[in-house]
Amino acid sequence: MMLRRRTIATALAAATIAPRLAQAQAGVINIGILTALSGPLAAPGRFQMNGFNLARDELNEPGGIELGGRRLRVELKVYDTRGNPAEGASAMQRLTTVDRAPVVLGELSSGVVPAVAPIAEENETPFIMTVPTGPTLTRGNNRFVFRVNAHNDMLGRALADFVAQRDWRPLAFIAWNNDAGRGGVQGMRDALPSGFPIAYTGFFNVGEVDFSAHITNIRNSGAKAVMLFMDEEPGSLAISQIRAAGLPVQLIGTLAMGSDRFLARLDAQRLNGMVQYNAFPPNAPIPAIQAFSQRYRARFNEEAHGFAAQSYDGLMMASAAIRAANSTSGARIRDALARIEHRGVTGMLKFDAQGQASPPVYVTEWCADGRRSILYPAALAAGCGAG
């Protein structure tokens, strides 16, 4: 019986090592990618893939990742999850057991991660998130789950600190009637100083386009500022209707509302003075950001996007961990990820004991000319054109 168990264990180990060894012998290393190439998340999925593709190409310029005295070209094994947990789990199972990717990156939806994370742990394959913001995703005591980007609580704390400094009280919210919207509102409430007055909180369902009832309620509440927890499409509608109603409030937005792409939906006049938290101001006077933004625009002919920058950093951290581990063993790469520091495009990145990095969070403001300034943190404040 003992001999039979050893034979099975040896066979399983061989099955794990053989595909990766074959990759190395072929001079390549396959990195797993989960993203949305179709469905409602396809647009942000494109930005995520732009970041991965740019990092891959830059890694391959000198011949690939150096491992064991030779260079392995990086190839991306990409699966479309469409933001669906079942499809995410199926793709992760294939990446870890069939493709034998030594590390997997990506995903867009926080709802997919709980379906993916146990598979990463079971197969000892590090999974590095580059976009999902659910705060609890790195709190499950899963040693193989990491995240390079700030989560909602970190974003909310920065914005709440800024709102409290400006004393924009009382505050109102219009938010999606889902986990993201309700979680965002609760996170802001928790982050604001105790007793900070909230005049109104209204929720809307995905697909709703009429915000007139919320606008009336906000007007009657006496709120001085309105926080919009939503993405680009409903955000542009809400802002247009608030401005058209002449509601004299300070507008506060989210990550989705601080880019040239959002400006194209509206105009500078309606956005003027609006603020939003931001994980990556593409025009900031920071050398690493400026260099990345120039390379990104040259490659994709558009303004650099935060999801692309975060995904670029994720793949660069994975490659650094592979070099540090000098191995394609998932367990060894995981240990290397836990100890390395990486100066990325989004800032200095180091994972804490829960696998969470702490990149800077900014607050930017729309200027009258359609550019953006940086208001927060004060040490990095910069005028119109910096955000």
N, C-alpha and C positions, 0 to 999 in steps of 0.2 A: 504493500500500500504506500509506504514512504517513497519507494522508487517511482511509483506511478505519479505521485504528487510532484516530485522533482521533475519528472519528464514533462508534465503539463505546464509547470512554471517555466521551464526552459523554453518550451514551445511558444508560450505567450510572450516571453521576453524577446524571442527571435522575431515574432510577428510584429512587435512594437518597433524594434530596431531596424529591421530589414528595409521598410520603405524609406526611412530617413537616410539609411546608408546608401540606398540606391540613388537618392537625390544628390547626396554629397559626391558620389562617384560620377554622376552626370554633371557636376559642377554647378548645381542649383540648390536653392533652399526655398521651399514653398511656405509662404506666410498666409495663414487663413484670414479671410475678411468676411464679416457679416455686415450687411447694409441693406438699404431699400433701393432697388433699381427700378421698381414699378410700384404702383399703388399710390396712396395719398402722401407718402413720405419720399417719393422719388426725387422731388426738387432738392430737399436738404441732403438726400443721399448722394446727389451729384457733387455737392460741395465736399462731402466726406471723402468720396472717391478721388476728387481732385487732389486732396491732401495726401492720400495714400500713394497715388500715382506719381506725384511730384517727389515724394520721399524715395520711392522705389527707384526712380530714374537717377536721382542724385547718388543713391547708394551704389548703383550699378556703373556710374561713370568711371570710377577707378577699378572696376571689375567685380564689385559686390562686397559682401561681408567677409572679412578675413577670419578664417577658422582653421586651426591646426596647420598653419603655414601655407594655406592656399586660400583663394578667394572664391566664394560661392555667389553666383548671380541670384538676385532676389526675384522670385516670381510670386504673384499674388493669386491665391486660390479664392475666388470671390463667389459668394452665395447671396441670392436675393431672398431676404426674409419677409419683405413687404410689410415689416412692422408687426408681423404675426407671431405670437409665442410658439405655436406648434411648428411653424415652418422654421423658426429660429432654432428650436430644439433639434429638429431633423437635420438641419445644416450643420449644427455644432457636432452632432453625433458622427456625421460623415467626415467632417474635418479632423476629428480626433481619432477615429478608429479606422477609416479607410484611407484618407489623404495623409494622415499622420503629420499634420502641420505641427511644428514644435511650439508655436504660439499663435493665438487668434486675437484679432483686434476688431474694434468697431461697434456696430449696432447703433441705431438711432433712438429706438423706443425704450423707455425705462420699463415698460411692461413685458418686453421680450427677455430682459436680463435674468429674472428669476427662473425662466425655463432653460436658460443656457448655462448658468453658473454651476449647478450640480454636475453637469456633464464635464465641464472643465475640471472640476475637482476630482471626479471619479477617474478621469483619464490623465490626471496630472499634467494638464496643458494650461499654461497661463492664458487668461483672457483679460485684455486691456480695453476698457471702455474709453471712447474718445468724445462722445456726445451726451449720452443719457445723464439726466440730472437728478433722478430720484435720490433723496438723501440716504435711504436705508440700503441701497444696493451694495455698499461696501461695509455693511455692518452685520453681515451674516456669518462671521467667523470662517469665511472661505479663503484659505491662504492663496488660492490661485486666481482670485479676482482683484483687478487693479483698475484705477481710473485716473486719467491725466487731467480731466477738466473739473472745474468747480461744480459742486452740486447746488441744489436750490437753496439750502440753508445758508451756504456760503455767499451766494449771490444776494439773497435776501438780507443778510446781515450788513453787507456793504451798502445796499440801497437804503435800508432802514436807518443806518448811521447818517447817511447823507440827508435823508428826509427830515430826521430829527434836528440836524444841524441847521437846516433851512426853516425849521419850525412850520412846516406846511400842515397846519391843523385847522379844522378836522379833515381827515382823509376819507376818501370813498374808494370802493373797488367795483369794477365790472370784470367778471371772470367766467371762464368756461365752467359749465356744470359737469365737471369730470374730476378725476383724481389730480390732474395737473393744475387745474384752476383752483380747486378747493385747497389743495396742498400749498399752492403759492400764496393764497390769501392767509392761510393759517400760519405759514412760515413768516410772513411779514408781520402779522399780529404778534407773534412770539418774539420777533427780533426788535420791534419798536420798544421804546421805553415804557415802563409800566404806567398805565393810565393815559397813554396817548389816545386822543379821542378819534373814534371811527364813526363817521356820520351815516354811512350807508354802505351796504354790501349787496350787490345784485349778481345773479348768475344767469347765463344764457346757454342754450343747447347748441351743439355743433350744427351749423346750417342756418341758424337764425340770422337775419340781416337787418332787423328793425330794432334800434336801441332807444327809441323815443321814450318808452316808459322809464327806462333807467335814467335818461337825461332829465326827465321831469322830477323823478325822485331825488336826484342829486341836487338839482336846483332848489328844491324844497328843503333839503337837508342842511344847506348852508356850507357844504364842503368846499374847501379851498383848493384841494388837489384830488385828482382821480388816477388811480393805478389800474392799468389795463392788463389783465393776465390772459393773453390770447396771442395768436400768431399773426402773420402778415395780412391775410385776407380779411378776417373780422376786425383786425386792428385798424386797417385803412378805412373800413366802413364806419367804425365807431368814432374815429377822429373826425372824419368828414361831417358826421351828423352832429357831433359836439360843437364843432366850429360853426356849422350852419345855424345852430340854435343860439349862438352867441353866449354860450355858457362860460362865464369868466373863471375858469379853473386852470390850475397848473396840471399839465398832462405828464404822466409817468408811464413809460413803456418797458418792454422786455427786450431780450437779446435780438428778437426778430425785427425790431423797429429801429435799429441803428445802423442801417446799411444803405448804399446807393440803390439797391434793389427795392427797398421799401420807399425810398424817395420817388422812384419811378411810378409807384402806385398813387402818389399824392402830388404835392408840390411843396416848395420851400415855405411858402406863406402859411400853409396850414400846419406844418411841422415846426415852425419857428418857436424856439423856447422850450420845446418838449425835451425831457430827459429820459434816459433809459440805462439800465445796467448793461455792461458790455464786458465780455471776456477777452476780446481781441480788437482794440481800435486800430484799424489797418494803416492809419496814417500817423500814428504816434511817433514823436521824435525819439525813438528808441532804435539803435542800430540794427538789432536782430529783427525787429518788426519791419523796419523799412527795407531791409535786404530781402526778407521773405516776400513782402508785398510786391517788390519790383520783379522778382523771379516769377511770382504767381501771375501777375498781369502780363508778363512777356509770354507765358505759356498759355494762359486761358483767356486773355484779352478782357478781363473784368477785374473789379476790385476784389482783393483777397477777403475771404470769408472766415469767420471764427471757427466753423466746423472743419474747414480745410486745415487751418493752422493747428488745431488740436489733434487732428488725425495725423498730420505730418509729424508732430512731436511724438505721438504714440508709436509710430513705426520706427522713428529714430531711437526712441528709448528701448524698444524691443531689440533693435540691431545692436545697441550698446550692451544690452544684457547678454545677447548671444556671444558677443566677443568676450565679455568679462567671464562668462561661464566656460568659454572655449569648448562648447558642446551644443548639440541639438536636443539634449535631454530636457524635457519640459520641467522636471523637478529642479535641475540645475539652473535653468533660465529663470525659474521662479525665484530661487534664492538670490540670484544676481539682481533681479528687479527690485528685491526688497532692500538692497543695500546701496544701489548706485544713485548718484546725483547727476542730473542732466540739465545743461543750460539750453533750454529750448526756445522756440520762437515766442511762446506764450509766457516765458519766465523761467526761473529756476525751479526744477521739478524734482521732488523726492517723495517717495511713497511713505506714508506713516504705517503704523502697525496694522491698520485696517486696509491698507492698499490704496489710500486716498492721497492724491497730490494736492498742493495748496497754491495754485497759480494766482497771480494778482487779479482783482476784480475792479473794474472801472465804472464810473458814471460819465456818460457823454451827453452833450446838449446840442440840439439842432440850431444852427445859425440861420440868419435871414437869407443868406446866399446859397443855402442848400448844402453847406459843409457842416462839419461837426467839431466841437471843442471838447476837451477833457476837463471835467470839473473835479473829479475824485479818482484816486486819493490826491490830497493837496500837493504832495511832493512831486506828482507827475502832471499837475495841471498844465494845460497848453491851450492856445487860442484856436480860433476857427481854422479848419484845415488839418488839425492834429488828430481828430477823432475818426 
